[in-house]
Amino acid sequence: MRISYRLSLLAGFVMVGSFCSCVSNKRITYFQDSGGEDSIEFGELVAYERSDYLLQYNDILDVSINTLESLLRDGFDLNARENNLPVNMGAMQGDLNYLTGYRVGKDGTIDLPILGKVAVSGLTLAEAKAAIEEKLKKFVTSEVFVQVRLGGILFSALGEFKRPGKYVLLQERLTIFEAVAAAGDLNNLANRGELILLRQFPDGSRMYRIDLNDRNIIRSPYYFIQSSDLIYAEPMKVRELGAGENAAQSLSLLISSISALALILTLTTR
């Protein structure tokens, strides 16, 4: 009777601990409604903190300048260089832009041949294009076509991602959720409510906390990723308990724990 009571008591503790350590859907669901005055309803238009990407320190720009003669000669094929590259470039395209592009320095300028330094920090791509065209007027009298593109957005994903690593996405605007998706999404033990964003500045770095569970993240100034950002996903506390990521794993853990305790009690009470 005493053995049975001890076994039931310990099994109860294991069961309570196991179920308490399960990861609930609320902790891994994105875009939850906060329920406050700032609640975002489905279908509601949310104005972004920033509509266009503003160039900053460490960005890499792909700048191409074509005259009217070159356009007529090449048949308006502005993507001739890209057409000669392999189709599946992936991160290699980012490496290529690193070698051939123009990096924004700490002084906020890019150094172009002949034109010299052009201030682009804090400008949109369209504004940077206009600034280069203005510089060109001193050297070129014929019609020119200037194209300025961002050489991809580089970011790093560390911690509880399914595919942590360093990524370069060839687009001009990148949201935090697109960055998470590129890294294979977060696993079930990642703390989505307290992601750490490490952002680089010319004079140093700053850390921010991000809550992906709350749909108000759309209004956050950190909704858009900037080049050289680092995203770190901390594990939830349940990981320290060795809990399973889903109900099947937790049940398996529970059965194994009860079996082990039963064996220990059997051996110690003989």
NORVENPE-V877666 format. One record per backbone hydrogen bond with DSSP energy under -1.0 kcal/mol. NH is the residue of the N-H (numbers start at 1). CO is the residue of the C=O. E is the energy in kcal/mol with one decimal. If there is no record, write none. Layout:
BEGIN
NH & CO & E
NH & CO & E
END
This chain:
BEGIN
5 & 1 & -2.0
6 & 2 & -2.3
7 & 3 & -2.6
8 & 4 & -2.2
9 & 5 & -2.3
10 & 6 & -2.5
11 & 7 & -2.3
12 & 8 & -2.1
13 & 9 & -2.0
14 & 10 & -2.4
15 & 11 & -2.5
16 & 12 & -2.6
17 & 13 & -2.5
18 & 14 & -2.6
19 & 15 & -2.4
20 & 16 & -2.2
21 & 17 & -1.4
27 & 24 & -1.0
28 & 25 & -1.2
31 & 212 & -1.4
32 & 213 & -4.2
39 & 36 & -1.4
44 & 41 & -1.8
55 & 123 & -3.1
58 & 104 & -2.7
59 & 56 & -1.9
61 & 102 & -2.8
62 & 149 & -3.3
64 & 147 & -2.5
66 & 145 & -2.6
68 & 143 & -1.4
71 & 67 & -2.0
72 & 68 & -2.1
73 & 69 & -2.2
74 & 70 & -2.4
76 & 71 & -2.6
78 & 76 & -1.7
80 & 77 & -1.1
83 & 79 & -2.4
85 & 82 & -1.6
89 & 87 & -1.3
92 & 89 & -2.0
93 & 90 & -1.0
95 & 91 & -1.8
96 & 92 & -2.4
97 & 93 & -2.4
98 & 94 & -1.7
99 & 95 & -1.5
100 & 96 & -2.4
101 & 97 & -2.6
102 & 61 & -2.7
104 & 59 & -2.8
105 & 109 & -2.6
108 & 105 & -2.0
110 & 118 & -2.0
112 & 116 & -2.7
115 & 113 & -3.1
116 & 112 & -2.4
118 & 110 & -2.5
120 & 108 & -2.5
121 & 108 & -2.3
122 & 55 & -3.6
123 & 120 & -2.2
128 & 124 & -2.4
129 & 125 & -2.3
130 & 126 & -1.9
131 & 127 & -2.1
132 & 128 & -2.1
133 & 129 & -2.3
134 & 130 & -2.0
135 & 131 & -1.6
136 & 132 & -2.0
137 & 133 & -1.1
138 & 135 & -1.3
139 & 136 & -2.0
140 & 136 & -2.8
145 & 66 & -3.4
147 & 64 & -2.8
149 & 62 & -2.2
151 & 60 & -3.6
152 & 150 & -1.3
153 & 169 & -2.7
155 & 167 & -2.5
156 & 229 & -2.2
157 & 165 & -3.1
158 & 231 & -3.0
160 & 233 & -1.9
161 & 159 & -1.8
162 & 185 & -2.4
163 & 183 & -2.2
165 & 157 & -1.9
167 & 155 & -3.1
169 & 153 & -2.2
171 & 169 & -2.0
176 & 223 & -2.6
179 & 175 & -1.9
180 & 176 & -2.1
181 & 177 & -2.4
182 & 178 & -2.1
183 & 179 & -1.3
184 & 181 & -1.8
185 & 180 & -2.6
187 & 160 & -2.1
190 & 187 & -1.7
191 & 234 & -3.3
192 & 190 & -1.4
194 & 191 & -1.2
195 & 210 & -2.4
196 & 232 & -2.7
197 & 208 & -2.8
198 & 230 & -3.1
199 & 206 & -2.9
201 & 204 & -3.3
204 & 201 & -1.2
206 & 199 & -2.2
208 & 197 & -2.1
210 & 195 & -2.4
212 & 192 & -2.8
215 & 32 & -2.5
217 & 214 & -1.7
218 & 215 & -1.7
219 & 216 & -1.6
220 & 217 & -1.3
223 & 220 & -1.5
225 & 174 & -3.4
228 & 154 & -3.1
229 & 226 & -1.8
230 & 198 & -2.2
231 & 156 & -3.1
232 & 196 & -2.9
233 & 158 & -2.3
236 & 189 & -2.8
239 & 236 & -1.5
240 & 237 & -1.5
242 & 239 & -1.2
243 & 238 & -1.6
250 & 246 & -2.4
251 & 247 & -2.6
252 & 248 & -2.3
253 & 249 & -2.3
254 & 250 & -2.3
255 & 251 & -2.6
256 & 252 & -2.2
257 & 253 & -2.3
258 & 254 & -2.5
259 & 255 & -2.4
260 & 256 & -2.3
261 & 257 & -2.5
262 & 258 & -2.6
263 & 259 & -2.1
264 & 260 & -2.3
265 & 261 & -2.8
266 & 262 & -2.1
267 & 263 & -2.1
268 & 264 & -2.3
269 & 265 & -1.3
END
